[in-house]
Amino acid sequence: MYSPRYSSYFIDLMDWLPEDHMAMYSSGIASQSCTYKGKWVGLPLTAEYVVLYSNMDLLNKYEKEIPKTWDELINTGKFILENERKNGNEDLIGYNGLFADRESGMMSSQEFIYSFRKAKDSPFPKYTDQEAIDALYKIKELKDALASDIIFKMEEKETVEKIFNGKAIFIKFFDVWNIHPSYKKTILVGNKEGVSASILGGSNIGINKYISNKRKKEAIEVLKFITSYDIQKFLVINYKIGSGINALYDDDEVCQVYHCNIAKDIQFIARPSALTNDYDEYSRTLRKYLNEFLYGDKDAVEALNEINDITRIYDIPINYSESSVGFIIFILTIVIMLIILSSLIFLFIKKSKEYYNFFSLDLWIIIFTGYIITLFYVFTEYGEVKRWKCHLKYLFISLGLTLIFIPMLYKLLVNFPYNDENNKFFGWINQKKNKIIFISFFLIYEIIFQLLLIIPSYEIKYHYIHDGKNYETCEINKLFGYILISFIIIEKIIILLLISLLIFMEWNILNSLTDIKLAISSIYITFLILIVSFLYKLITINNYLLYFIIKSSLINLFVLSHFFFFYEIRIFLFLFDNKNKNIIEMKPESAVTTSNISNEQSKNKSYIENNRKSKILSVIMNYHNYTGEGSENKITYSDN
């Protein structure tokens, strides 16, 4: 049952043992108990199974046959038990159950549910299936009819005593020998005739992969010997120990001393250890919910849903019947997209163009593309978490932000009132043909880092929520990945800081006053969302639905608020026919011209040389107070 937990520490026996040796085990139950994700981590040294012990003295006394279904067992047991009690046989029990708060209780629950599958070849029912619900109610009916809470909680030692003293009508337990002569062994019954179940017990043996090849080869020889046909046959004949080699139960010598017919008819089920890396915790939690139903007032459906939630990984479906929250947010995101796309029409209406001429048409389209790509992030939150989805998450959010803010950075640089005609950078940026080069540089940077992010594999992190709903998230699991993400984040922060600085320095330029004020609103929103996102990362969230709501809401809120303050508000200006598009009426503190900037720098030259910080602040403040009036370099809108 610990194959998943320790599989990484063992060699794959399929690579070391002969094919014919592995073939003896691969067709049997060993393929369930000794493998994990296709790797053979061990072989069964012994195999144990559960049988039904029927008291033939009592069955013959009341002319009853060995039951073949649970209903027959209940009816037969009730009849015999009632009559024996009338005769003063108070020590007799009808059925032991073996539902103690130990691993035996876990095994019994799995057997019982498996015995309620639709047909012999059907898989283990889901905990939410009707078969599982019916199984739990049948367990309780069995307990109330033939036993009691105390009897059902009996542990292995007390059960073995009943097998040896014959004081039970029916007993479920592992196959043991030298039992009371009144008992006859058969396979465990099921909900339907021909359907049975038995949990697999016994011991497996594997080989440590961290030893030398020499020692591995030596260990392989030992393992091959003790799991060989001859040695397994010897153990079955002389010690009545079950084997994982099915062919042994067709061996005449074996069948002379061993009940091969029972061994061949056993319908095995392995413990659900592959569902989790911590099987012990899983078993404890399952027994807790099961006992609250068996010995308490909890409903079977509620108990099974809680059992199912132990390992179920919840995700967000789009279907309204499965998740109203997921459906609403999906529709909301679509609506936001449609609003943004439909608003593009105002860029083509002649009367409204004057409200949008700060950016050229191509820059607006790039910004709108950034909005839509960023919103695509929300859709990656739906359904099962996959590694390719993890990559798309980072791609959509990073590329979207680049497309939103790079046009803004570009236009602020073009709009900047530089006073040095020999400044090569500003001379270059103001050439219309270089717009594509400037934007392409950041896109190429983005593409390179996104491609590099494919190299470190994303880790799907499992969040186990005790008594809650488990979920998964995307995580970068290598140092190289963290470095790449850091470069991307640093680039975005630098862009935002540059935009903020340029906005401050161009704050009072009259012919872009409205656009600057709108730009700073969008930057405020961006920084606020970033701060909230950072704080959200520091908080442990144990509710998968809340986790989804916060993430998707932050994305939708960012895009919607940025779109409103930077674009949509201009529509209101147009609709209300506001001739003065500078909606924030704010007179500049002083009309500082280009010549003012130069004069101010000259007067303070000696001071500036002694204090570099003061010089930088002085230059920034001079630009901040600059209005564009009274200057030969008066700034006008361009098609950039």
VEXDREN-2710 file (C-alpha; in Angstrom, 1 decimal):
% VEXDREN-2710
k/r/px/py/pz
1/MET/0.0/0.0/0.0
2/TYR/3.0/2.3/0.1
3/SER/4.1/1.8/-3.4
4/PRO/3.4/5.4/-4.5
5/ARG/5.2/6.9/-1.4
6/TYR/8.4/4.8/-1.9
7/SER/8.4/4.1/-5.6
8/SER/11.1/6.7/-6.3
9/TYR/13.5/4.8/-4.0
10/PHE/13.3/1.5/-5.8
11/ILE/14.5/0.2/-9.1
12/ASP/12.1/-0.8/-11.8
13/LEU/12.2/-4.6/-11.6
14/MET/11.0/-4.8/-15.2
15/ASP/14.4/-3.6/-16.3
16/TRP/16.3/-6.2/-14.2
17/LEU/14.3/-9.4/-14.0
18/PRO/13.8/-11.9/-16.9
19/GLU/10.6/-11.4/-19.0
20/ASP/9.3/-14.9/-18.1
21/HIS/9.8/-14.3/-14.4
22/MET/7.8/-11.0/-14.6
23/ALA/5.1/-12.7/-16.7
24/MET/4.2/-14.9/-13.7
25/TYR/3.1/-11.9/-11.8
26/SER/2.0/-9.4/-14.4
27/SER/-1.3/-11.1/-15.1
28/GLY/-2.4/-11.2/-11.4
29/ILE/-3.1/-8.8/-8.6
30/ALA/0.5/-7.8/-8.4
31/SER/0.0/-5.4/-11.3
32/GLN/-2.2/-3.4/-8.9
33/SER/-0.2/-3.6/-5.7
34/CYS/3.4/-3.6/-6.9
35/THR/3.3/-0.9/-9.7
36/TYR/3.0/2.8/-9.7
37/LYS/2.8/4.8/-12.9
38/GLY/3.9/1.8/-14.9
39/LYS/7.0/1.1/-12.8
40/TRP/7.3/-2.3/-11.0
41/VAL/8.6/-1.2/-7.6
42/GLY/8.4/-4.7/-6.1
43/LEU/6.9/-8.2/-6.2
44/PRO/4.6/-9.9/-3.8
45/LEU/6.4/-12.2/-1.3
46/THR/3.1/-13.3/0.1
47/ALA/-0.5/-12.6/-0.9
48/GLU/-3.4/-12.6/1.7
49/TYR/-7.1/-12.4/1.0
50/VAL/-10.4/-12.2/2.8
51/VAL/-12.9/-15.0/3.0
52/LEU/-16.3/-15.6/4.5
53/TYR/-16.4/-18.2/7.4
54/SER/-19.9/-19.8/7.6
55/ASN/-20.9/-21.8/10.6
56/MET/-22.1/-25.0/8.9
57/ASP/-23.4/-26.6/12.2
58/LEU/-25.9/-23.7/12.6
59/LEU/-26.7/-23.6/8.9
60/ASN/-27.5/-27.3/8.8
61/LYS/-29.4/-27.1/12.0
62/TYR/-31.8/-24.6/10.5
63/GLU/-31.6/-26.1/7.0
64/LYS/-30.0/-23.0/5.5
65/GLU/-27.5/-22.7/2.7
66/ILE/-24.3/-20.6/2.6
67/PRO/-25.5/-17.1/1.4
68/LYS/-24.4/-15.7/-2.0
69/THR/-25.5/-12.1/-1.5
70/TRP/-25.6/-9.6/1.4
71/ASP/-29.4/-9.8/1.5
72/GLU/-29.3/-13.6/1.8
73/LEU/-26.7/-13.3/4.5
74/ILE/-28.8/-10.8/6.5
75/ASN/-32.0/-12.9/6.2
76/THR/-30.3/-16.1/7.1
77/GLY/-28.3/-14.6/9.9
78/LYS/-31.4/-12.9/11.4
79/PHE/-33.4/-16.1/11.3
80/ILE/-30.7/-18.2/13.0
81/LEU/-29.8/-15.4/15.5
82/GLU/-33.4/-14.9/16.7
83/ASN/-33.9/-18.6/17.2
84/GLU/-30.6/-19.1/19.0
85/ARG/-31.4/-16.2/21.3
86/LYS/-34.7/-17.8/22.1
87/ASN/-32.7/-20.9/23.1
88/GLY/-30.5/-18.8/25.4
89/ASN/-27.4/-18.6/23.2
90/GLU/-26.5/-15.0/24.1
91/ASP/-22.8/-15.3/23.1
92/LEU/-23.5/-15.9/19.5
93/ILE/-22.9/-13.1/17.0
94/GLY/-24.4/-12.8/13.6
95/TYR/-21.6/-11.1/11.7
96/ASN/-18.5/-9.3/12.8
97/GLY/-18.1/-6.6/10.3
98/LEU/-14.5/-5.8/11.1
99/PHE/-15.1/-2.0/11.0
100/ALA/-12.8/-1.1/13.9
101/ASP/-11.1/2.3/13.8
102/ARG/-8.0/0.7/12.4
103/GLU/-6.7/-0.2/9.0
104/SER/-9.1/-3.2/9.0
105/GLY/-12.0/-0.7/9.0
106/MET/-10.6/0.9/5.9
107/MET/-10.2/-2.4/4.2
108/SER/-13.7/-3.5/5.1
109/SER/-15.2/-0.3/3.6
110/GLN/-13.4/-0.8/0.3
111/GLU/-14.4/-4.4/0.1
112/PHE/-18.1/-3.6/0.8
113/ILE/-18.3/-0.8/-1.8
114/TYR/-16.5/-3.0/-4.3
115/SER/-18.9/-5.8/-3.7
116/PHE/-21.7/-3.4/-4.8
117/ARG/-20.3/-2.8/-8.3
118/LYS/-22.7/-3.5/-11.2
119/ALA/-21.0/-6.6/-12.5
120/LYS/-17.9/-8.8/-11.8
121/ASP/-15.8/-7.0/-14.4
122/SER/-17.0/-3.5/-13.4
123/PRO/-14.5/-1.1/-11.8
124/PHE/-14.6/0.2/-8.3
125/PRO/-17.7/2.5/-8.0
126/LYS/-17.1/6.2/-7.5
127/TYR/-17.9/7.4/-4.0
128/THR/-20.6/9.6/-5.5
129/ASP/-22.3/6.7/-7.4
130/GLN/-25.5/5.1/-6.3
131/GLU/-23.7/1.8/-5.8
132/ALA/-21.5/3.3/-3.1
133/ILE/-24.5/4.9/-1.4
134/ASP/-26.4/1.6/-1.4
135/ALA/-23.3/-0.1/0.0
136/LEU/-23.1/2.2/3.0
137/TYR/-26.8/1.8/3.8
138/LYS/-26.4/-2.0/3.5
139/ILE/-23.5/-1.9/6.0
140/LYS/-25.6/-0.1/8.5
141/GLU/-28.5/-2.5/7.9
142/LEU/-26.2/-5.5/8.4
143/LYS/-24.9/-4.0/11.7
144/ASP/-28.3/-3.3/13.0
145/ALA/-29.7/-6.7/12.1
146/LEU/-26.8/-9.1/13.0
147/ALA/-24.4/-7.2/15.3
148/SER/-24.0/-3.9/17.2
149/ASP/-21.6/-1.0/17.4
150/ILE/-19.4/-2.9/19.8
151/ILE/-19.3/-6.1/17.7
152/PHE/-18.6/-4.1/14.5
153/LYS/-15.7/-2.4/16.3
154/MET/-14.1/-5.7/17.3
155/GLU/-10.4/-5.8/16.4
156/GLU/-8.5/-8.6/14.8
157/LYS/-7.6/-10.5/18.0
158/GLU/-11.3/-10.7/19.1
159/THR/-12.3/-11.8/15.6
160/VAL/-9.7/-14.6/15.6
161/GLU/-11.1/-15.8/18.9
162/LYS/-14.5/-16.2/17.3
163/ILE/-13.0/-18.1/14.4
164/PHE/-11.4/-20.5/16.9
165/ASN/-14.4/-20.9/19.3
166/GLY/-17.2/-21.2/16.7
167/LYS/-19.4/-18.5/18.4
168/ALA/-20.5/-16.7/15.2
169/ILE/-22.8/-17.4/12.4
170/PHE/-20.7/-15.6/9.8
171/ILE/-17.3/-14.0/10.1
172/LYS/-15.3/-12.0/7.6
173/PHE/-11.5/-12.3/8.0
174/PHE/-8.3/-13.2/6.2
175/ASP/-7.7/-16.8/5.3
176/VAL/-6.3/-18.6/8.3
177/TRP/-5.9/-22.3/9.1
178/ASN/-6.5/-24.6/12.1
179/ILE/-10.0/-23.0/12.5
180/HIS/-13.0/-24.3/14.4
181/PRO/-14.3/-27.4/12.6
182/SER/-17.8/-25.9/12.2
183/TYR/-16.7/-23.2/9.8
184/LYS/-16.5/-23.5/6.0
185/LYS/-14.7/-21.0/3.9
186/THR/-16.1/-19.4/0.8
187/ILE/-15.5/-16.1/-1.1
188/LEU/-17.1/-13.0/0.4
189/VAL/-20.7/-12.3/-0.8
190/GLY/-21.7/-9.3/-2.8
191/ASN/-24.8/-7.3/-3.7
192/LYS/-25.4/-9.6/-6.6
193/GLU/-24.7/-13.3/-7.0
194/GLY/-21.3/-13.8/-8.6
195/VAL/-20.0/-10.4/-7.5
196/SER/-17.5/-10.6/-4.6
197/ALA/-14.6/-8.6/-3.2
198/SER/-11.5/-9.1/-1.1
199/ILE/-8.9/-6.6/-0.2
200/LEU/-5.3/-7.6/-1.0
201/GLY/-3.0/-8.2/1.9
202/GLY/0.5/-9.6/2.3
203/SER/4.1/-8.4/1.8
204/ASN/5.9/-6.9/-1.2
205/ILE/9.7/-6.8/-1.7
206/GLY/11.7/-4.3/-3.7
207/ILE/15.3/-3.3/-4.3
208/ASN/16.9/0.0/-3.3
209/LYS/18.0/2.0/-6.3
210/TYR/20.7/3.9/-4.4
211/ILE/23.0/0.9/-3.9
212/SER/25.8/0.0/-6.3
213/ASN/25.1/-2.0/-9.5
214/LYS/27.0/-4.9/-8.0
215/ARG/24.8/-5.1/-5.0
216/LYS/21.7/-4.6/-7.1
217/LYS/22.7/-7.6/-9.2
218/GLU/23.2/-9.7/-6.0
219/ALA/19.8/-8.5/-4.6
220/ILE/18.1/-9.4/-7.9
221/GLU/19.3/-13.0/-7.6
222/VAL/17.9/-13.2/-4.0
223/LEU/14.6/-11.6/-5.1
224/LYS/14.4/-13.9/-8.1
225/PHE/14.9/-16.9/-5.9
226/ILE/12.3/-16.2/-3.2
227/THR/9.7/-15.1/-5.8
228/SER/10.4/-18.1/-8.1
229/TYR/7.7/-20.6/-8.9
230/ASP/9.3/-23.4/-6.9
231/ILE/9.9/-21.4/-3.7
232/GLN/6.4/-19.9/-3.9
233/LYS/5.0/-23.4/-4.3
234/PHE/6.9/-24.6/-1.3
235/LEU/5.5/-21.8/0.8
236/VAL/1.9/-22.4/-0.3
237/ILE/2.1/-26.2/0.3
238/ASN/4.0/-26.2/3.6
239/TYR/2.8/-22.9/5.3
240/LYS/-0.5/-22.3/3.5
241/ILE/0.7/-18.9/2.5
242/GLY/-1.1/-17.3/-0.5
243/SER/1.0/-16.4/-3.6
244/GLY/0.9/-13.7/-6.2
245/ILE/1.5/-16.4/-8.9
246/ASN/-1.9/-17.3/-10.3
247/ALA/-0.6/-20.4/-12.1
248/LEU/0.1/-22.1/-8.7
249/TYR/-3.6/-22.6/-8.2
250/ASP/-3.7/-24.8/-11.3
251/ASP/-0.9/-27.0/-9.9
252/ASP/-2.3/-30.4/-8.8
253/GLU/0.3/-30.8/-6.0
254/VAL/-0.7/-27.4/-4.6
255/CYS/-4.5/-28.0/-4.9
256/GLN/-4.2/-31.3/-2.9
257/VAL/-3.4/-29.3/0.3
258/TYR/-4.7/-25.8/-0.6
259/HIS/-8.2/-24.6/-1.5
260/CYS/-7.3/-23.5/-5.0
261/ASN/-10.9/-23.1/-6.0
262/ILE/-11.3/-20.3/-3.5
263/ALA/-8.0/-18.7/-4.4
264/LYS/-8.9/-18.6/-8.1
265/ASP/-12.4/-17.2/-7.4
266/ILE/-11.2/-14.3/-5.2
267/GLN/-12.1/-10.9/-6.7
268/PHE/-9.2/-8.8/-5.5
269/ILE/-9.1/-5.1/-4.9
270/ALA/-5.9/-3.3/-3.9
271/ARG/-6.0/-0.5/-1.3
272/PRO/-6.3/3.0/-2.9
273/SER/-2.8/4.0/-2.1
274/ALA/-2.2/5.5/-5.6
275/LEU/-4.7/8.2/-4.8
276/THR/-2.3/10.0/-2.4
277/ASN/1.3/10.2/-1.2
278/ASP/0.1/10.0/2.4
279/TYR/-2.0/6.8/2.6
280/ASP/-2.0/6.7/6.4
281/GLU/-3.6/10.1/6.6
282/TYR/-6.1/9.2/3.9
283/SER/-7.0/6.0/5.7
284/ARG/-7.5/7.9/9.0
285/THR/-9.7/10.5/7.4
286/LEU/-11.8/8.0/5.5
287/ARG/-12.4/6.0/8.7
288/LYS/-13.4/9.2/10.5
289/TYR/-16.2/10.0/8.0
290/LEU/-17.2/6.4/7.7
291/ASN/-17.6/6.0/11.5
292/GLU/-19.6/9.2/11.7
293/PHE/-22.1/7.5/9.4
294/LEU/-21.9/4.0/10.9
295/TYR/-21.9/5.0/14.6
296/GLY/-23.5/8.4/14.3
297/ASP/-26.2/10.4/12.6
298/LYS/-24.4/11.5/9.4
299/ASP/-26.1/10.7/6.1
300/ALA/-24.5/8.3/3.7
301/VAL/-24.4/10.8/0.9
302/GLU/-22.7/13.4/3.1
303/ALA/-20.2/10.9/4.4
304/LEU/-19.3/9.7/0.9
305/ASN/-19.0/13.2/-0.4
306/GLU/-16.6/14.0/2.4
307/ILE/-14.7/10.8/1.6
308/ASN/-14.6/11.7/-2.1
309/ASP/-13.3/15.2/-1.1
310/ILE/-10.2/13.7/0.6
311/THR/-8.5/13.2/-2.7
312/ARG/-10.7/14.9/-5.2
313/ILE/-9.1/17.9/-6.9
314/TYR/-11.6/20.6/-7.4
315/ASP/-11.5/22.9/-10.4
316/ILE/-13.8/25.6/-11.9
317/PRO/-16.2/24.4/-14.5
318/ILE/-18.0/26.8/-16.9
319/ASN/-21.3/24.9/-16.6
320/TYR/-23.8/26.9/-14.5
321/SER/-25.3/23.7/-13.0
322/GLU/-21.8/22.7/-11.6
323/SER/-20.6/26.2/-10.6
324/SER/-22.7/29.3/-10.7
325/VAL/-19.7/31.4/-9.7
326/GLY/-17.6/30.0/-12.5
327/PHE/-20.4/30.6/-15.1
328/ILE/-21.0/34.2/-13.9
329/ILE/-17.4/35.2/-14.0
330/PHE/-17.0/33.6/-17.4
331/ILE/-20.0/35.6/-18.8
332/LEU/-18.7/38.7/-17.0
333/THR/-15.3/38.3/-18.7
334/ILE/-17.0/37.8/-22.1
335/VAL/-19.1/41.0/-21.6
336/ILE/-16.1/43.0/-20.7
337/MET/-14.4/41.8/-23.9
338/LEU/-17.4/42.8/-25.9
339/ILE/-17.6/46.2/-24.3
340/ILE/-14.0/46.8/-25.1
341/LEU/-14.2/45.6/-28.7
342/SER/-17.4/47.5/-29.4
343/SER/-15.9/50.7/-28.0
344/LEU/-13.3/50.6/-30.9
345/ILE/-16.0/52.2/-33.1
346/PHE/-15.4/55.6/-31.5
347/LEU/-12.0/55.7/-33.0
348/PHE/-13.6/55.8/-36.5
349/ILE/-16.4/58.3/-35.7
350/LYS/-15.3/61.7/-37.1
351/LYS/-16.7/63.8/-34.3
352/SER/-15.2/61.7/-31.5
353/LYS/-11.7/61.4/-33.0
354/GLU/-10.5/64.6/-31.3
355/TYR/-10.9/62.9/-28.0
356/TYR/-8.6/60.1/-28.9
357/ASN/-5.8/61.8/-30.9
358/PHE/-3.2/61.5/-28.1
359/PHE/-2.6/58.0/-29.5
360/SER/-2.6/57.1/-33.2
361/LEU/-5.0/54.4/-34.3
362/ASP/-2.4/51.7/-34.4
363/LEU/-1.3/52.4/-30.8
364/TRP/-5.0/52.2/-29.6
365/ILE/-5.4/48.9/-31.4
366/ILE/-2.2/47.6/-29.7
367/ILE/-3.6/48.7/-26.3
368/PHE/-6.9/47.0/-27.0
369/THR/-5.2/43.8/-28.0
370/GLY/-3.4/44.0/-24.7
371/TYR/-6.7/44.2/-22.8
372/ILE/-8.1/41.2/-24.6
373/ILE/-5.0/39.1/-24.1
374/THR/-4.9/39.9/-20.4
375/LEU/-8.5/38.9/-20.1
376/PHE/-7.7/35.5/-21.7
377/TYR/-5.8/34.8/-18.4
378/VAL/-9.2/34.3/-16.7
379/PHE/-10.1/31.4/-19.1
380/THR/-6.9/29.5/-18.1
381/GLU/-8.4/29.2/-14.6
382/TYR/-11.1/26.9/-15.8
383/GLY/-10.9/23.1/-15.9
384/GLU/-8.1/20.8/-14.8
385/VAL/-4.7/22.4/-14.2
386/LYS/-2.3/21.5/-16.9
387/ARG/1.3/22.5/-17.5
388/TRP/0.5/24.0/-20.9
389/LYS/-2.1/26.1/-19.1
390/CYS/0.5/27.2/-16.6
391/HIS/2.6/28.6/-19.4
392/LEU/-0.3/30.3/-21.0
393/LYS/-1.1/32.1/-17.7
394/TYR/2.3/33.7/-17.6
395/LEU/2.2/34.4/-21.3
396/PHE/-1.2/36.1/-21.3
397/ILE/-0.6/38.3/-18.3
398/SER/3.0/39.3/-19.3
399/LEU/2.3/39.9/-23.0
400/GLY/-1.0/41.7/-22.2
401/LEU/0.7/44.2/-19.8
402/THR/3.5/44.8/-22.4
403/LEU/0.9/45.6/-25.1
404/ILE/-1.0/47.9/-22.7
405/PHE/1.9/50.0/-21.4
406/ILE/4.5/50.1/-24.2
407/PRO/2.3/52.3/-26.4
408/MET/1.9/54.6/-23.4
409/LEU/5.6/54.7/-22.8
410/TYR/6.3/55.4/-26.4
411/LYS/3.8/58.3/-26.6
412/LEU/5.1/59.9/-23.5
413/LEU/8.6/59.8/-24.9
414/VAL/7.4/61.4/-28.1
415/ASN/5.5/64.0/-26.1
416/PHE/8.5/64.8/-23.9
417/PRO/9.6/68.5/-24.2
418/TYR/13.2/67.9/-24.7
419/ASN/15.3/71.1/-25.3
420/ASP/18.4/69.6/-26.7
421/GLU/18.1/69.2/-30.5
422/ASN/21.3/67.1/-30.4
423/ASN/19.7/64.5/-28.2
424/LYS/19.9/61.5/-30.4
425/PHE/17.5/59.3/-28.5
426/PHE/14.6/61.8/-28.6
427/GLY/15.5/62.6/-32.1
428/TRP/15.2/59.0/-33.0
429/ILE/12.0/58.3/-31.1
430/ASN/10.3/61.2/-32.8
431/GLN/10.8/59.6/-36.2
432/LYS/7.5/57.9/-37.1
433/LYS/9.3/55.0/-38.8
434/ASN/11.0/54.0/-35.6
435/LYS/7.7/53.4/-33.8
436/ILE/7.6/49.8/-35.0
437/ILE/11.2/49.2/-34.0
438/PHE/10.6/50.6/-30.5
439/ILE/7.5/48.4/-29.8
440/SER/9.1/45.4/-31.5
441/PHE/12.1/45.6/-29.2
442/PHE/9.8/45.0/-26.1
443/LEU/7.8/42.3/-27.9
444/ILE/11.0/40.4/-28.9
445/TYR/12.2/40.7/-25.3
446/GLU/8.9/39.2/-24.2
447/ILE/8.9/36.4/-26.7
448/ILE/12.5/35.4/-25.8
449/PHE/11.8/35.1/-22.1
450/GLN/8.5/33.3/-22.7
451/LEU/10.3/30.8/-24.9
452/LEU/12.9/30.3/-22.2
453/LEU/10.2/29.7/-19.7
454/ILE/9.3/26.6/-21.5
455/ILE/12.7/25.1/-20.5
456/PRO/12.0/24.9/-16.7
457/SER/9.0/22.7/-16.2
458/TYR/6.1/24.1/-14.4
459/GLU/5.1/22.3/-11.2
460/ILE/1.4/21.6/-10.5
461/LYS/1.2/22.2/-6.8
462/TYR/-1.3/20.2/-4.9
463/HIS/-3.1/21.9/-2.0
464/TYR/-4.6/19.4/0.5
465/ILE/-7.3/21.1/2.5
466/HIS/-8.2/19.0/5.6
467/ASP/-12.0/18.8/5.9
468/GLY/-12.2/21.0/2.8
469/LYS/-11.9/20.9/-1.0
470/ASN/-8.5/20.3/-2.5
471/TYR/-7.2/22.2/-5.5
472/GLU/-4.1/22.7/-7.6
473/THR/-2.1/25.7/-8.7
474/CYS/0.8/26.5/-11.1
475/GLU/4.3/26.9/-9.6
476/ILE/7.7/27.4/-11.2
477/ASN/9.9/24.6/-9.7
478/LYS/13.4/25.5/-10.8
479/LEU/15.8/28.3/-10.0
480/PHE/16.2/29.1/-13.7
481/GLY/12.5/29.7/-13.9
482/TYR/12.5/32.0/-10.9
483/ILE/15.3/34.0/-12.5
484/LEU/13.4/34.4/-15.8
485/ILE/10.2/35.5/-14.0
486/SER/12.2/38.0/-12.0
487/PHE/13.6/39.5/-15.2
488/ILE/10.1/39.8/-16.6
489/ILE/8.7/41.4/-13.4
490/ILE/11.7/43.8/-13.1
491/GLU/11.1/44.9/-16.7
492/LYS/7.4/45.6/-16.1
493/ILE/8.3/47.6/-12.9
494/ILE/10.9/49.7/-14.7
495/ILE/8.4/50.4/-17.5
496/LEU/5.7/51.5/-14.9
497/LEU/8.3/53.7/-13.1
498/LEU/9.4/55.3/-16.3
499/ILE/5.8/56.0/-17.3
500/SER/5.2/57.5/-13.8
501/LEU/8.2/59.7/-14.1
502/LEU/7.3/60.9/-17.6
503/ILE/3.8/61.6/-16.5
504/PHE/5.1/63.7/-13.6
505/MET/7.5/65.6/-15.8
506/GLU/4.8/66.3/-18.5
507/TRP/2.1/67.0/-15.9
508/ASN/1.4/70.7/-16.9
509/ILE/1.8/70.5/-20.7
510/LEU/-1.4/72.1/-21.8
511/ASN/-2.2/70.3/-25.0
512/SER/-1.9/66.9/-23.3
513/LEU/-3.3/67.8/-20.0
514/THR/-6.3/65.6/-20.1
515/ASP/-4.4/62.6/-21.4
516/ILE/-1.8/62.9/-18.7
517/LYS/-4.4/63.1/-16.0
518/LEU/-6.1/60.0/-17.4
519/ALA/-2.8/58.2/-17.7
520/ILE/-2.0/58.7/-14.1
521/SER/-5.4/57.3/-13.1
522/SER/-4.6/54.1/-14.9
523/ILE/-1.2/53.9/-13.3
524/TYR/-2.6/54.4/-9.9
525/ILE/-5.0/51.5/-10.6
526/THR/-2.1/49.4/-11.8
527/PHE/0.0/49.9/-8.7
528/LEU/-3.0/49.3/-6.5
529/ILE/-3.8/46.0/-8.2
530/LEU/-0.1/45.0/-8.0
531/ILE/0.0/45.7/-4.3
532/VAL/-3.2/43.7/-3.7
533/SER/-1.8/40.8/-5.8
534/PHE/1.4/40.8/-3.8
535/LEU/-0.5/40.7/-0.5
536/TYR/-2.8/38.0/-1.9
537/LYS/0.3/35.9/-2.6
538/LEU/1.3/36.1/1.0
539/ILE/-2.0/34.8/2.3
540/THR/-2.8/31.1/2.5
541/ILE/-6.1/30.5/0.9
542/ASN/-7.8/27.2/1.8
543/ASN/-10.9/27.7/-0.4
544/TYR/-10.5/26.9/-4.1
545/LEU/-13.5/29.0/-5.1
546/LEU/-12.3/32.0/-3.2
547/TYR/-8.8/31.5/-4.8
548/PHE/-10.5/31.6/-8.2
549/ILE/-12.7/34.6/-7.5
550/ILE/-9.8/36.7/-6.2
551/LYS/-7.5/35.9/-9.2
552/SER/-10.2/36.4/-11.9
553/SER/-11.6/39.5/-10.2
554/LEU/-8.2/41.1/-10.0
555/ILE/-7.7/40.6/-13.7
556/ASN/-11.1/41.8/-14.7
557/LEU/-10.9/44.8/-12.3
558/PHE/-7.5/45.8/-13.7
559/VAL/-8.6/45.6/-17.3
560/LEU/-12.0/47.2/-16.7
561/SER/-10.7/50.1/-14.6
562/HIS/-7.7/50.8/-16.9
563/PHE/-10.0/50.8/-19.9
564/PHE/-12.5/53.1/-18.2
565/PHE/-10.1/55.7/-17.0
566/PHE/-7.9/55.6/-20.1
567/TYR/-10.5/55.2/-22.8
568/GLU/-14.1/54.9/-21.8
569/ILE/-14.3/58.3/-20.0
570/ARG/-13.5/60.0/-23.3
571/ILE/-16.7/58.5/-24.7
572/PHE/-18.7/60.4/-22.0
573/LEU/-16.9/63.6/-23.1
574/PHE/-18.0/63.0/-26.7
575/LEU/-21.5/62.0/-25.8
576/PHE/-22.0/65.1/-23.7
577/ASP/-20.4/67.2/-26.4
578/ASN/-17.8/68.7/-24.1
579/LYS/-15.9/71.1/-26.2
580/ASN/-13.1/71.4/-23.7
581/LYS/-11.6/67.9/-23.6
582/ASN/-9.3/68.9/-20.6
583/ILE/-11.8/67.5/-18.1
584/ILE/-9.5/68.2/-15.2
585/GLU/-9.4/72.0/-15.1
586/MET/-6.2/72.7/-13.5
587/LYS/-4.1/75.8/-14.1
588/PRO/-0.4/75.2/-14.2
589/GLU/1.5/76.6/-11.3
590/SER/3.8/78.6/-13.6
591/ALA/4.3/79.0/-17.3
592/VAL/7.8/77.6/-17.6
593/THR/9.1/77.6/-21.1
594/THR/12.1/75.8/-22.6
595/SER/14.1/79.0/-22.1
596/ASN/13.0/79.0/-18.4
597/ILE/14.4/75.5/-18.0
598/SER/17.8/76.5/-19.5
599/ASN/18.0/79.8/-17.5
600/GLU/17.1/78.0/-14.3
601/GLN/19.8/75.4/-14.8
602/SER/22.4/78.1/-15.6
603/LYS/21.6/80.1/-12.4
604/ASN/22.0/77.1/-10.3
605/LYS/25.0/75.7/-12.0
606/SER/27.4/76.0/-9.1
607/TYR/24.9/74.5/-6.7
608/ILE/24.1/71.7/-9.0
609/GLU/27.7/70.7/-9.4
610/ASN/28.0/70.4/-5.6
611/ASN/24.8/68.5/-5.2
612/ARG/23.9/65.9/-7.9
613/LYS/20.6/64.9/-6.3
614/SER/19.5/68.5/-6.2
615/LYS/20.4/68.9/-9.8
616/ILE/18.2/65.9/-10.8
617/LEU/15.3/67.1/-8.7
618/SER/15.7/70.6/-10.1
619/VAL/15.6/69.3/-13.7
620/ILE/12.6/67.1/-13.0
621/MET/10.7/70.0/-11.3
622/ASN/11.5/72.3/-14.2
623/TYR/10.0/69.8/-16.6
624/HIS/7.0/69.3/-14.3
625/ASN/6.2/73.0/-14.4
626/TYR/6.7/73.3/-18.1
627/THR/3.4/74.1/-19.9
628/GLY/4.5/74.4/-23.5
629/GLU/3.4/78.0/-23.8
630/GLY/5.7/80.8/-24.9
631/SER/8.2/78.5/-26.5
632/GLU/9.4/77.9/-30.0
633/ASN/9.2/74.2/-29.1
634/LYS/5.5/74.3/-28.4
635/ILE/4.3/70.7/-28.4
636/THR/1.6/69.6/-30.8
637/TYR/0.0/66.3/-31.4
638/SER/1.6/64.0/-34.0
639/ASP/0.5/60.9/-35.7
640/ASN/3.0/58.9/-33.6
END
